[in-house]
């Protein structure tokens, strides 16, 4: 997921979605997929923490 593909205001929803997917994959026993979702969620969280990009 590229930085330009997701607007700042959509980040909270995307973060929630990745966390939900990570939890679901973990429940199914697919650790690799859960970890992928978790890493994407961490990246989204970092972007949220940085704040909106100023152009």
HELIX and SHEET records of a PDB file:
HELIX    1   1 UNK A    3  UNK A    5  5                                   3    
HELIX    2   2 UNK A    8  UNK A   10  5                                   3    
HELIX    3   3 UNK A   11  UNK A   28  1                                  18    
HELIX    4   4 UNK A   31  UNK A   50  1                                  20    
END                                                                             
